[in-house]
Every structure is written in structure tokens, then in C-alpha cells.
Amino acid sequence: MPPTITTLDEFEAAYREGLGRPLHPRPWRTVTEEWIRRFGDGAGDYNPLYRDRDHVSGRYLDLVASPAFVFSVDFGANASIWGHIPQDQVSTKDLTMLYLGANLEWYRPIWLGDRIRAVETPADIRRTTTRQIGEACVCTGVTEYWNARGELVARLSNQMLRFPNPGAGVESSSSAAARAGGVAPDPLVWERTRRGAQPRYWESVRPGEKLPDLPKGTFTLTELYLFAHAALSTGRSRHVDEGTIDMGAGGRADPDYARSNRAQAATFDYGPQRVCWLVQAVTDWMGDHADLLRMQTRLRRPNLVGDVNTVQGTVTRTYRDGDDLLADIDLVNVNQEDVVTASGTATVRLPAEGTSPVPAALFAEERPRTPGIYG
């Protein structure tokens, strides 16, 4: 059936009909060690807290997933891309889209063995006008992540820009600059140092403190496919969009399709890929004893294959909220031209000096087992 929606007015009217009505959720999934590790491979986050069951952090007694793991549970973008509109009724040849960013709140860890599912709901649509694109719709979707105990694990709200397809890439880095030099991303993953099991106490943190830079190196096709198939999904597409024969990574790897259908100058990343990088910069800095409570992010320019990326962060505020000891952090991802392609703010809950979340005896060396009347 040919697409029936070709204008913004038609799209807005159809999308608005489904506001507030949840999409059919995907099946429950069990969190396995392999799944958690695979996500880390795709996101380039080798923090042992999320990979090694023998990692002794002084806090957790079993494996937990990265806060960014929610993207692997459910990408959380269908509600903001389509709402309840059947996908075959809209062609990206007519109306394409850009990921604008996501706001996340976390309420509890995702543990090894959890059964988890997500529920997406289209929440809002509004008109806007941008310098490059002109008139567009901003679509907001909300995704809630639940475990099988009926506990809300996290909530994500993201925005997608839907606009008439210009048939060419929006403003991005120059190809000459992208070719000027490269940094292999793989060794950066292995060489990364983290705060880890050493607590970062709230009393030691000061506004203006810089987080260690998180270099992600050159964005390559390998990095794109690792995120697509390790962090997100190993499944195949059920259909092929007009203009490409390769729907791996959602068609992003096909530069001609990227230009003609997705308003990108060349092969480009998933928006949440950079959100995962911002999360990693914070979790590497805060250590195993702290909690990432919330993060607001915005994508500002495309990230293309060949771009060299570095995440930077600065503590902007430390304060108390009831019993919580908090720090706010400003974050940016910059490319080789020192242009900000993504930004965000994060709030972290830190431990107080002298506190221990679990008894130290739980991590003590086991005594030899000697049979007795009580075992």
C-alpha cells in the first residue's frame, strides 16, 4: 500500500489521534549476563561493575546493568517516531526525522535475572520552525521500564523532529575535517580508567571540578554496527525502505540513503548512542557507590562516520535535598572541530564520608566449611 501521509498537517492529525494511548508492549525479557555484557560491547563501556560478577565494589553483591541499558531493553523511540500511525503509511522520502534528545530518570538498578519490559506512549506533538529545516513537528514519546515485581525501574521521555524531506544533509562537520586525522576507538575502551570501587564522597566534590575526558575516538562503521546489533537488536528488518537495499542499522550505513531519506550528509549514528556516552562519562566518574538519578540530553548536530568524539563534563553544583547528597553535572560531546554535537545535564547522588552501604563482612574471605551439628 502506498504511503497515505505526505504532509505535516496529515501527520500531525494522525499522530494526535493516538496521544496518551500506550503502544502494544514487547514481550517480557530476562536480563542475562550475556545481554548485559553485549550491551557494554555495543556502547563501548567496559566498566567491570556491569561486566564482571567477581568485581568487588563494596556495594553490590551481584551484577547490575548500566543505567544506559534501558536503551537495550527498548529503544524508546517508536512512540515519538510513529505513535499509532502504521509505518507503511509514512515514507521518509516525504517526511523524514531527526532524534532531538532524551530525558531520563532512574529509580532502581536493573539486576541480573530481572524480568523486564517497557511500555511506550505517544505523549505530545507540537509545531516548531528551525533555521535549517523550516516548519516541523516535535513528537514526544514516554517510555516506562518495569520489572516483574511491578516496580518502575526508569522513565524516558524523548523527542523526534518530523519534517518535510529536503533530500540533502543538514549542517554537520566538513568532510575535510573528518578526514584530517583518526583515533582508533577500540584501544580507548580497554585503556579507560574509572573511579570504580573507591567511593567518591560528596564532601570531596566541588563546583567547577572537571570530569576526566571520555575520548570515544573516530566514529567508524564498526562502532555503528556494534551499537546497532549488540546494544540494540540483532534482528533483521521486515521491510526495506525505498532507496536502499541495506536496512542494517536502520539504513544509516548507506550514505546515499542517509542523504536522500534521512537528511544526513553521510553515514550517521543513532542519537541514543551519544546519550550512552554521556551516561558513561558520569558513571565512570562517580564510581560504584553513587547513583545516577536523572539526565537531560539534547542532540545539536549530526555525528557522522569519520567524526572524532570526546565527552567532557563539569560539576556545576553540590547540594542537599532532604537526606540526599547531590551533584549536578554539565556534559558535552565535542567533535574534531570542537563543535558541540550533544549536551546534557546529570544529577548524581553521592555517599557521605564514613558511610558503607553494606556490611564489610559480606565481602570477607570465606572460612573453610567444617561439618557440625548446625551445619
C-alpha positions as MATLAB code, in Angstrom:
seq = 'MPPTITTLDEFEAAYREGLGRPLHPRPWRTVTEEWIRRFGDGAGDYNPLYRDRDHVSGRYLDLVASPAFVFSVDFGANASIWGHIPQDQVSTKDLTMLYLGANLEWYRPIWLGDRIRAVETPADIRRTTTRQIGEACVCTGVTEYWNARGELVARLSNQMLRFPNPGAGVESSSSAAARAGGVAPDPLVWERTRRGAQPRYWESVRPGEKLPDLPKGTFTLTELYLFAHAALSTGRSRHVDEGTIDMGAGGRADPDYARSNRAQAATFDYGPQRVCWLVQAVTDWMGDHADLLRMQTRLRRPNLVGDVNTVQGTVTRTYRDGDDLLADIDLVNVNQEDVVTASGTATVRLPAEGTSPVPAALFAEERPRTPGIYG';
ca = [
       0.000    0.000    0.000;
       1.496    3.393   -0.954;
       2.041    5.967    1.798;
      -1.095    7.942    2.601;
       0.521   10.648    4.740;
       2.757   13.064    2.866;
       2.304   16.440    4.606;
       2.955   17.728    8.101;
      -0.731   18.583    8.547;
      -1.734   14.998    7.755;
       0.966   13.585   10.007;
       0.105   15.844   12.936;
      -3.600   14.991   12.730;
      -2.952   11.237   12.577;
      -0.323   11.291   15.333;
      -2.535   13.374   17.622;
      -5.273   10.734   17.496;
      -3.077    8.325   19.450;
      -1.838   10.660   22.182;
      -1.964    9.145   25.652;
      -2.685    5.616   24.400;
       0.142    3.112   25.051;
       1.596    1.084   22.218;
       1.409   -2.692   22.475;
       4.424   -3.603   24.629;
       7.101   -6.012   23.571;
       7.391   -9.369   25.403;
       8.949   -9.700   28.840;
      12.685  -10.396   28.668;
      15.027  -11.879   31.258;
      18.240   -9.963   31.929;
      21.182  -12.300   31.401;
      24.901  -11.871   31.939;
      25.466  -12.219   28.193;
      22.907   -9.497   27.429;
      24.464   -7.044   29.897;
      27.947   -7.700   28.514;
      26.742   -7.448   24.917;
      25.263   -4.035   25.625;
      28.614   -2.904   27.038;
      30.337   -4.120   23.873;
      27.927   -2.113   21.735;
      28.113    1.054   23.816;
      31.872    0.817   24.348;
      31.503    0.722   28.142;
      33.747   -1.911   29.761;
      33.079   -0.875   33.360;
      33.568   -4.096   35.389;
      30.596   -3.162   37.570;
      28.442   -4.042   34.545;
      30.539   -6.939   33.172;
      32.262   -8.942   35.897;
      30.339  -10.878   38.574;
      33.577  -11.193   40.554;
      34.120   -7.432   40.654;
      34.099   -6.494   44.354;
      32.706   -2.994   44.605;
      31.912   -2.889   48.307;
      28.287   -2.206   47.418;
      26.637   -4.626   45.000;
      26.626   -8.348   45.613;
      25.773   -9.309   42.045;
      25.885   -7.959   38.517;
      23.866   -4.852   37.652;
      23.328   -3.188   34.290;
      24.462    0.276   33.288;
      21.768    2.955   33.601;
      22.019    3.281   29.790;
      20.966   -0.382   29.459;
      17.352    0.788   29.231;
      18.011    1.572   25.551;
      18.741   -2.120   25.020;
      15.507   -3.121   26.765;
      13.583   -0.809   24.442;
      14.970    1.902   22.188;
      12.042    4.027   23.330;
      11.654    5.874   20.024;
       8.705    4.211   18.301;
       6.201    6.294   20.234;
       7.884    9.520   19.112;
       8.599    8.356   15.536;
       5.231    6.869   14.614;
       2.832    6.942   17.549;
      -0.043    4.723   16.423;
       0.435    5.503   12.724;
       1.199    2.344   10.687;
       4.774    2.660    9.458;
       3.881    1.891    5.837;
       1.653    4.976    5.728;
       4.602    7.404    6.017;
       7.681    7.409    3.795;
      10.921    9.101    4.816;
      11.080   10.237    1.180;
       8.247   12.603    2.113;
       8.621   13.208    5.846;
      11.945   12.379    7.438;
      13.066   12.643   11.070;
      15.875   13.555   13.451;
      16.382   12.438   17.057;
      16.423   15.536   19.290;
      17.339   14.066   22.661;
      16.063   12.277   25.732;
      15.330   12.953   29.386;
      15.789   10.001   31.725;
      15.031    9.240   35.358;
      16.234    6.124   37.153;
      14.542    4.709   40.248;
      16.331    1.399   40.913;
      19.005   -0.827   39.347;
      18.357   -3.468   36.725;
      19.669   -6.685   38.257;
      20.915   -9.855   36.652;
      17.905  -12.171   36.407;
      15.281   -9.408   36.360;
      12.309   -9.906   34.052;
      11.704   -6.571   32.399;
       9.586   -4.896   29.755;
       8.876   -1.392   28.520;
       5.663    0.455   27.716;
       5.797    3.314   25.179;
       3.183    6.054   24.943;
       2.977    8.963   22.471;
       2.647   11.983   24.734;
       2.672   15.220   22.735;
       3.084   16.834   19.325;
       3.723   20.499   18.602;
       4.779   22.653   15.667;
       8.095   24.459   15.515;
      10.272   26.274   12.997;
      14.039   25.813   12.703;
      16.705   27.759   10.849;
      17.816   24.877    8.643;
      14.660   22.818    8.241;
      11.827   25.301    8.416;
       8.478   24.057    9.672;
       8.480   20.768   11.578;
       6.673   18.738   14.248;
       8.259   17.863   17.565;
       6.882   14.494   18.705;
       7.338   13.395   22.319;
       7.141    9.799   23.477;
       7.359    8.461   27.028;
       8.731    5.001   27.827;
       8.372    3.370   31.228;
      10.545    0.383   32.151;
       9.043   -2.118   34.618;
      10.350   -5.254   36.300;
       8.290   -8.338   37.120;
       7.888   -7.214   40.744;
       5.737   -4.362   39.477;
       8.463   -1.806   40.208;
       9.089    1.148   37.930;
      12.783    0.968   37.033;
      13.197    4.045   34.825;
      11.278    6.559   32.744;
      12.475    8.004   29.427;
      10.977   10.919   27.529;
      12.404   11.589   24.087;
      11.672   13.926   21.210;
      11.750   13.329   17.474;
      11.714   16.082   14.861;
       9.478   15.195   11.887;
       9.773   17.435    8.815;
       9.474   17.535    5.003;
      12.459   15.767    3.496;
      14.897   18.260    1.922;
      16.730   15.466    0.092;
      20.105   16.613    1.414;
      22.074   16.550    4.622;
      21.579   19.099    7.367;
      24.529   21.081    8.700;
      27.333   18.844   10.005;
      31.120   18.647   10.205;
      33.052   19.183    6.986;
      34.270   16.023    5.291;
      37.777   17.506    5.025;
      37.957   17.970    8.783;
      36.646   14.471    9.396;
      39.393   13.020    7.191;
      42.144   15.098    8.777;
      43.001   12.533   11.435;
      41.623    9.478   13.130;
      41.825    7.869   16.546;
      41.178    4.118   16.769;
      38.244    3.653   19.166;
      38.882    0.050   20.252;
      42.002    0.600   22.449;
      40.265    3.519   24.168;
      37.700    1.095   25.573;
      40.377   -1.141   27.086;
      42.588    1.675   28.371;
      39.842    3.609   30.117;
      40.298    4.150   33.875;
      37.351    4.580   36.225;
      36.627    5.540   39.807;
      35.383    2.004   40.442;
      35.169    0.656   43.974;
      36.824    3.677   45.579;
      33.901    5.801   46.854;
      33.653    9.382   45.638;
      32.322   11.153   48.695;
      30.051   14.151   48.376;
      32.196   16.219   50.743;
      35.162   15.976   48.334;
      33.317   17.292   45.267;
      33.422   20.988   44.382;
      31.598   23.096   41.765;
      33.912   23.706   38.823;
      35.538   20.281   39.125;
      36.241   18.742   35.722;
      35.352   15.161   34.965;
      38.058   13.171   33.177;
      37.525   13.448   29.438;
      35.943   10.381   27.838;
      37.581   10.013   24.406;
      35.487    7.904   22.046;
      37.834    8.202   19.091;
      36.749    8.158   15.481;
      33.194    7.119   14.766;
      33.535    4.172   12.398;
      31.174    1.772   10.681;
      32.251   -0.817   13.233;
      31.137    1.472   16.058;
      27.808    1.999   14.307;
      27.162   -1.700   13.776;
      28.340   -2.673   17.262;
      25.774   -0.333   18.754;
      23.053   -1.371   16.322;
      23.448   -5.123   16.728;
      24.999   -5.515   20.190;
      23.379   -2.718   22.174;
      20.018   -2.574   20.405;
      18.949   -5.649   18.457;
      20.359   -8.495   16.411;
      17.117   -8.829   14.433;
      16.606   -8.222   10.755;
      14.289   -5.668    9.201;
      10.912   -6.887    7.941;
      10.937   -4.395    5.081;
      13.370   -2.337    3.017;
      12.851    1.386    2.586;
      12.848    2.896   -0.874;
      16.347    3.958   -1.859;
      18.417    1.278   -0.136;
      18.921   -2.479   -0.063;
      20.686   -2.416    3.338;
      18.490   -1.780    6.377;
      21.231   -2.787    8.815;
      21.494   -0.051   11.451;
      18.187    1.298   10.176;
      19.696    2.234    6.810;
      22.260    4.543    8.432;
      25.217    2.692    6.923;
      24.105    3.529    3.360;
      25.394    7.086    2.682;
      23.128    7.610   -0.328;
      20.083    6.605    1.730;
      21.283    8.823    4.586;
      21.252   11.812    2.246;
      18.076   11.052    0.317;
      15.845    9.773    3.123;
      17.296   10.900    6.446;
      18.602   14.428    5.775;
      22.150   13.434    6.744;
      25.306   14.295    4.807;
      26.757   10.784    5.198;
      26.528    7.639    7.335;
      25.432    8.711   10.817;
      24.916    7.446   14.351;
      21.914    6.597   16.487;
      21.028    9.530   18.722;
      20.938    7.370   21.882;
      24.476    6.205   21.122;
      25.755    9.603   22.243;
      23.345    9.587   25.189;
      25.012    6.333   26.290;
      28.390    8.070   26.068;
      27.183   10.891   28.315;
      25.938    8.311   30.811;
      29.290    6.518   30.760;
      31.241    9.724   31.417;
      29.191   10.223   34.589;
      29.216    6.624   35.849;
      32.981    6.338   35.256;
      33.491    9.464   37.364;
      31.022    8.812   40.190;
      32.137    5.243   40.966;
      30.288    2.179   42.205;
      28.868    3.764   45.364;
      26.919    6.590   43.725;
      23.617    6.680   41.835;
      22.784    8.425   38.575;
      19.286    9.786   39.243;
      18.412   11.757   36.126;
      19.814   13.160   32.909;
      18.504   15.611   30.338;
      20.148   15.469   26.901;
      19.906   17.294   23.595;
      21.440   16.429   20.228;
      22.677   19.554   18.489;
      24.374   18.368   15.296;
      24.765   15.056   13.469;
      27.607   12.674   14.286;
      28.940   11.216   11.034;
      31.328    8.374   10.288;
      34.790    9.974   10.402;
      33.974   12.391   13.215;
      36.222   12.210   16.295;
      34.301   12.439   19.571;
      35.173   13.369   23.151;
      32.797   13.705   26.113;
      33.598   16.424   28.648;
      31.915   17.262   31.941;
      31.962   19.848   34.726;
      30.388   19.791   38.194;
      28.160   22.851   38.431;
      26.509   22.452   41.843;
      26.588   20.399   45.046;
      23.635   20.491   47.432;
      21.401   18.602   49.836;
      17.850   17.527   49.080;
      16.455   16.022   52.268;
      18.756   13.121   53.093;
      20.240   13.006   49.577;
      23.672   14.459   48.849;
      23.592   15.569   45.226;
      25.831   16.951   42.492;
      24.752   18.430   39.156;
      26.996   17.995   36.124;
      27.043   19.704   32.730;
      28.085   17.465   29.826;
      29.037   17.970   26.184;
      30.183   15.759   23.333;
      32.522   17.658   21.017;
      33.850   16.623   17.611;
      37.206   17.225   15.912;
      36.176   20.806   15.102;
      35.480   21.407   18.815;
      31.797   21.737   17.921;
      29.255   20.529   20.471;
      27.151   17.778   18.888;
      25.340   16.740   22.097;
      24.876   18.257   25.527;
      23.243   17.323   28.773;
      22.891   17.787   32.498;
      23.009   15.000   35.068;
      22.183   14.691   38.759;
      24.136   12.210   40.864;
      23.533   11.042   44.449;
      26.844   10.554   46.256;
      27.667    8.818   49.546;
      28.685   10.696   52.662;
      32.094   10.197   54.205;
      32.167    7.338   56.669;
      29.134    5.521   55.260;
      29.057    1.963   53.940;
      26.040    0.658   52.014;
      26.521   -2.997   53.010;
      28.342   -4.737   55.889;
      32.003   -5.297   55.091;
      31.728   -8.850   56.432;
      29.733   -9.834   53.341;
      32.909   -9.372   51.301;
      35.217  -11.142   53.754;
      37.097  -14.283   52.783;
      35.040  -17.410   53.383;
      36.066  -19.727   56.223;
      36.592  -23.407   55.463;
      33.428  -25.419   55.905;
      33.626  -27.802   58.863;
      30.666  -30.094   59.495;
      28.923  -29.669   62.832;
      25.575  -30.226   64.442;
      24.293  -26.988   62.904;
      25.997  -27.371   59.506;
];
